[in-house]
Amino acid sequence: QVQLVESGGGLVQPGGSLRLSCAASGIFFINYNMAWYRQAPGKQRELVAGISSGGSTDYSDSVKGRFTISRDNAEETLYLRMNSLKPEDTAVYYCNARFKIRDLWGQGTQVTVSS
């Protein structure tokens, strides 16, 4: 069964940190380009960070220098380390996997940054 399962979200104070995980199953993970997206209430889903099958990374300007995307191909898991969190980072964060015509999404994990 093909699945992407996110975890690690929660409530954190401004300036705090979280690490999100996305466990993949049912796919040949090493072939996939992976990414994190987020969607805040009333806003469109936006790309946060991406990592290619070869390990190249890309970040949105809003998170550059604060977030780090990484992948563990042996564990078939994608990570997003989020530091210096701001209230505007509050959103549901989604894991995405793409390979050729396949475009897979997880169910999302809520991140709330508030004092």
Contacts in CASP RR format, 6 or more apart in sequence:
PFRMAT RR
TARGET T0000
AUTHOR 0000-0000-0000
METHOD contacts of the structure
MODEL  1
QVQLVESGGGLVQPGGSLRLSCAASGIFFINYNMAWYRQAPGKQRELVAG
ISSGGSTDYSDSVKGRFTISRDNAEETLYLRMNSLKPEDTAVYYCNARFK
IRDLWGQGTQVTVSS
1 25 0 8 1.000
1 26 0 8 1.000
2 25 0 8 1.000
2 26 0 8 1.000
2 27 0 8 1.000
2 104 0 8 1.000
3 23 0 8 1.000
3 24 0 8 1.000
3 25 0 8 1.000
3 26 0 8 1.000
3 106 0 8 1.000
4 22 0 8 1.000
4 23 0 8 1.000
4 24 0 8 1.000
4 95 0 8 1.000
4 96 0 8 1.000
4 97 0 8 1.000
4 104 0 8 1.000
4 105 0 8 1.000
4 106 0 8 1.000
4 107 0 8 1.000
5 22 0 8 1.000
5 23 0 8 1.000
5 25 0 8 1.000
5 106 0 8 1.000
5 107 0 8 1.000
6 20 0 8 1.000
6 21 0 8 1.000
6 22 0 8 1.000
6 93 0 8 1.000
6 94 0 8 1.000
6 95 0 8 1.000
6 106 0 8 1.000
6 107 0 8 1.000
6 108 0 8 1.000
6 109 0 8 1.000
7 20 0 8 1.000
7 21 0 8 1.000
7 22 0 8 1.000
7 23 0 8 1.000
7 109 0 8 1.000
8 18 0 8 1.000
8 19 0 8 1.000
8 20 0 8 1.000
8 21 0 8 1.000
8 109 0 8 1.000
9 18 0 8 1.000
9 20 0 8 1.000
9 93 0 8 1.000
9 109 0 8 1.000
9 110 0 8 1.000
9 111 0 8 1.000
10 18 0 8 1.000
10 109 0 8 1.000
10 110 0 8 1.000
10 111 0 8 1.000
10 112 0 8 1.000
11 112 0 8 1.000
11 114 0 8 1.000
12 18 0 8 1.000
12 85 0 8 1.000
12 111 0 8 1.000
12 112 0 8 1.000
12 113 0 8 1.000
13 113 0 8 1.000
13 114 0 8 1.000
13 115 0 8 1.000
14 85 0 8 1.000
14 86 0 8 1.000
14 87 0 8 1.000
14 113 0 8 1.000
14 114 0 8 1.000
14 115 0 8 1.000
15 83 0 8 1.000
15 84 0 8 1.000
15 85 0 8 1.000
15 86 0 8 1.000
15 113 0 8 1.000
16 83 0 8 1.000
16 84 0 8 1.000
16 85 0 8 1.000
16 113 0 8 1.000
17 81 0 8 1.000
17 82 0 8 1.000
17 83 0 8 1.000
17 84 0 8 1.000
17 85 0 8 1.000
18 82 0 8 1.000
18 85 0 8 1.000
18 111 0 8 1.000
19 79 0 8 1.000
19 80 0 8 1.000
19 81 0 8 1.000
19 82 0 8 1.000
20 36 0 8 1.000
20 79 0 8 1.000
20 80 0 8 1.000
20 82 0 8 1.000
20 93 0 8 1.000
20 109 0 8 1.000
20 111 0 8 1.000
21 77 0 8 1.000
21 78 0 8 1.000
21 79 0 8 1.000
22 34 0 8 1.000
22 36 0 8 1.000
22 77 0 8 1.000
22 78 0 8 1.000
22 79 0 8 1.000
22 95 0 8 1.000
22 106 0 8 1.000
23 75 0 8 1.000
23 76 0 8 1.000
23 77 0 8 1.000
24 32 0 8 1.000
24 76 0 8 1.000
24 77 0 8 1.000
24 78 0 8 1.000
24 97 0 8 1.000
25 76 0 8 1.000
27 76 0 8 1.000
27 97 0 8 1.000
27 99 0 8 1.000
27 102 0 8 1.000
27 104 0 8 1.000
28 99 0 8 1.000
29 71 0 8 1.000
29 73 0 8 1.000
29 76 0 8 1.000
29 97 0 8 1.000
30 53 0 8 1.000
30 73 0 8 1.000
31 53 0 8 1.000
31 99 0 8 1.000
32 53 0 8 1.000
32 97 0 8 1.000
32 98 0 8 1.000
32 99 0 8 1.000
32 102 0 8 1.000
33 50 0 8 1.000
33 51 0 8 1.000
33 52 0 8 1.000
33 53 0 8 1.000
33 97 0 8 1.000
33 98 0 8 1.000
33 99 0 8 1.000
34 50 0 8 1.000
34 51 0 8 1.000
34 69 0 8 1.000
34 71 0 8 1.000
34 78 0 8 1.000
34 95 0 8 1.000
34 96 0 8 1.000
34 97 0 8 1.000
34 98 0 8 1.000
35 47 0 8 1.000
35 48 0 8 1.000
35 49 0 8 1.000
35 50 0 8 1.000
35 51 0 8 1.000
35 69 0 8 1.000
35 95 0 8 1.000
35 96 0 8 1.000
35 98 0 8 1.000
36 47 0 8 1.000
36 48 0 8 1.000
36 49 0 8 1.000
36 50 0 8 1.000
36 69 0 8 1.000
36 78 0 8 1.000
36 80 0 8 1.000
36 93 0 8 1.000
36 94 0 8 1.000
36 95 0 8 1.000
36 96 0 8 1.000
37 45 0 8 1.000
37 46 0 8 1.000
37 47 0 8 1.000
37 48 0 8 1.000
37 93 0 8 1.000
37 94 0 8 1.000
37 96 0 8 1.000
38 45 0 8 1.000
38 46 0 8 1.000
38 48 0 8 1.000
38 89 0 8 1.000
38 91 0 8 1.000
38 92 0 8 1.000
38 93 0 8 1.000
38 94 0 8 1.000
38 111 0 8 1.000
39 45 0 8 1.000
39 46 0 8 1.000
39 91 0 8 1.000
39 92 0 8 1.000
39 94 0 8 1.000
40 88 0 8 1.000
40 90 0 8 1.000
40 91 0 8 1.000
40 92 0 8 1.000
43 91 0 8 1.000
45 94 0 8 1.000
46 60 0 8 1.000
47 60 0 8 1.000
48 59 0 8 1.000
48 60 0 8 1.000
48 63 0 8 1.000
48 67 0 8 1.000
48 69 0 8 1.000
48 80 0 8 1.000
48 93 0 8 1.000
49 57 0 8 1.000
49 58 0 8 1.000
49 59 0 8 1.000
49 60 0 8 1.000
49 63 0 8 1.000
49 67 0 8 1.000
49 68 0 8 1.000
49 69 0 8 1.000
49 80 0 8 1.000
50 57 0 8 1.000
50 58 0 8 1.000
50 59 0 8 1.000
50 69 0 8 1.000
51 57 0 8 1.000
51 58 0 8 1.000
51 69 0 8 1.000
51 70 0 8 1.000
51 71 0 8 1.000
51 78 0 8 1.000
53 99 0 8 1.000
55 71 0 8 1.000
57 69 0 8 1.000
59 65 0 8 1.000
59 67 0 8 1.000
59 69 0 8 1.000
62 88 0 8 1.000
63 82 0 8 1.000
63 89 0 8 1.000
66 82 0 8 1.000
66 83 0 8 1.000
66 84 0 8 1.000
66 85 0 8 1.000
67 80 0 8 1.000
67 81 0 8 1.000
67 82 0 8 1.000
67 83 0 8 1.000
68 79 0 8 1.000
68 80 0 8 1.000
68 81 0 8 1.000
68 83 0 8 1.000
69 78 0 8 1.000
69 79 0 8 1.000
69 80 0 8 1.000
69 81 0 8 1.000
70 78 0 8 1.000
70 79 0 8 1.000
70 81 0 8 1.000
71 77 0 8 1.000
71 78 0 8 1.000
71 79 0 8 1.000
72 79 0 8 1.000
78 95 0 8 1.000
80 93 0 8 1.000
82 89 0 8 1.000
82 111 0 8 1.000
85 111 0 8 1.000
85 113 0 8 1.000
86 113 0 8 1.000
87 113 0 8 1.000
87 114 0 8 1.000
88 113 0 8 1.000
89 111 0 8 1.000
89 113 0 8 1.000
90 111 0 8 1.000
90 112 0 8 1.000
90 113 0 8 1.000
90 114 0 8 1.000
91 110 0 8 1.000
91 111 0 8 1.000
92 108 0 8 1.000
92 109 0 8 1.000
92 110 0 8 1.000
92 111 0 8 1.000
93 108 0 8 1.000
93 109 0 8 1.000
93 110 0 8 1.000
93 111 0 8 1.000
94 105 0 8 1.000
94 106 0 8 1.000
94 107 0 8 1.000
94 108 0 8 1.000
95 105 0 8 1.000
95 106 0 8 1.000
95 108 0 8 1.000
96 103 0 8 1.000
96 104 0 8 1.000
96 105 0 8 1.000
96 106 0 8 1.000
97 103 0 8 1.000
97 104 0 8 1.000
98 104 0 8 1.000
END
